[in-house]
């Protein structure tokens, strides 16, 4: 089992998400907790990909056409750190 840590900024963002995006995020968490970060990569609908530029080292999974979950897999740990659940805007804030 993988542990999923949600940054406090991500928790605040979750409160304002549409219901369908929130349900998709919960499904994403279920998949990651069971099969790790390789799980969303095997499901085409998530379009899981590594990010570049300022976000190098992070990954993104698509929750719908607009919303993404941005996360980082901590090396050597069984931990997935969710940094942000946001509309498609990868500028670091």
C-alpha positions in Angstrom: 0.0 0.0 0.0 1.2 3.5 -0.9 0.7 6.4 1.4 -0.7 9.6 -0.1 0.1 12.9 1.6 -1.9 15.9 0.5 -0.3 19.3 0.9 -2.5 21.8 2.9 -2.8 23.9 -0.3 -4.2 20.9 -2.1 -6.7 20.2 0.7 -8.0 23.8 0.4 -8.3 23.4 -3.4 -10.3 20.1 -3.0 -13.0 22.0 -1.1 -13.8 24.1 -4.1 -13.7 21.4 -6.8 -16.8 20.4 -8.8 -18.3 17.1 -7.6 -17.4 15.1 -10.7 -13.7 16.2 -10.4 -13.6 15.3 -6.7 -15.0 11.8 -7.5 -12.4 11.3 -10.2 -9.7 12.5 -7.7 -10.9 10.0 -5.1 -10.7 7.2 -7.8 -7.2 8.4 -8.6 -6.2 8.1 -5.0 -7.6 4.6 -4.7 -5.6 3.5 -7.8 -2.4 5.1 -6.5 -2.8 3.7 -3.0 -3.2 0.1 -4.3 -0.8 0.0 -7.3 1.5 3.0 -6.7 2.3 5.7 -9.2 2.5 3.2 -12.0 -1.3 2.6 -11.7 -2.5 5.9 -13.4 0.2 5.5 -16.1 -1.5 2.2 -17.2 -4.9 3.9 -17.5 -5.2 6.0 -20.6 -7.8 8.4 -19.3 -5.5 9.9 -16.7 -2.8 10.8 -19.3 -0.2 10.6 -16.6 3.0 12.4 -17.6 6.3 13.8 -16.2 6.5 17.6 -16.1 9.3 19.8 -17.4 10.8 23.2 -16.7 10.0 24.6 -13.3 8.0 21.5 -12.4 10.8 19.0 -13.3 10.6 16.0 -10.9 6.8 16.3 -10.6 4.1 14.3 -12.5 0.6 15.3 -13.7 -2.5 13.2 -14.1 -5.6 14.4 -15.9 -8.8 14.4 -13.8 -10.9 15.9 -16.7 -10.2 18.2 -19.6 -9.5 21.1 -17.3 -8.3 19.8 -13.9 -5.0 18.1 -13.1 -3.5 16.6 -10.0 0.2 17.4 -9.7 2.2 15.1 -7.5 5.7 13.9 -6.7 6.9 10.4 -5.7 9.4 10.6 -2.9 12.5 8.5 -3.6 13.0 5.5 -1.3 9.7 6.0 0.4 6.2 4.5 -0.2 4.8 8.0 -0.4 3.0 10.1 -3.0 3.0 13.8 -2.2 0.0 15.6 -3.9 1.1 19.2 -4.4 -1.9 20.7 -6.2 -5.3 19.9 -7.7 -5.8 22.8 -10.1 -7.1 23.9 -13.4 -4.6 23.4 -16.2 -2.1 26.1 -15.1 1.4 24.8 -14.2 3.0 28.1 -13.2 4.5 27.7 -9.8 2.9 29.9 -7.2 
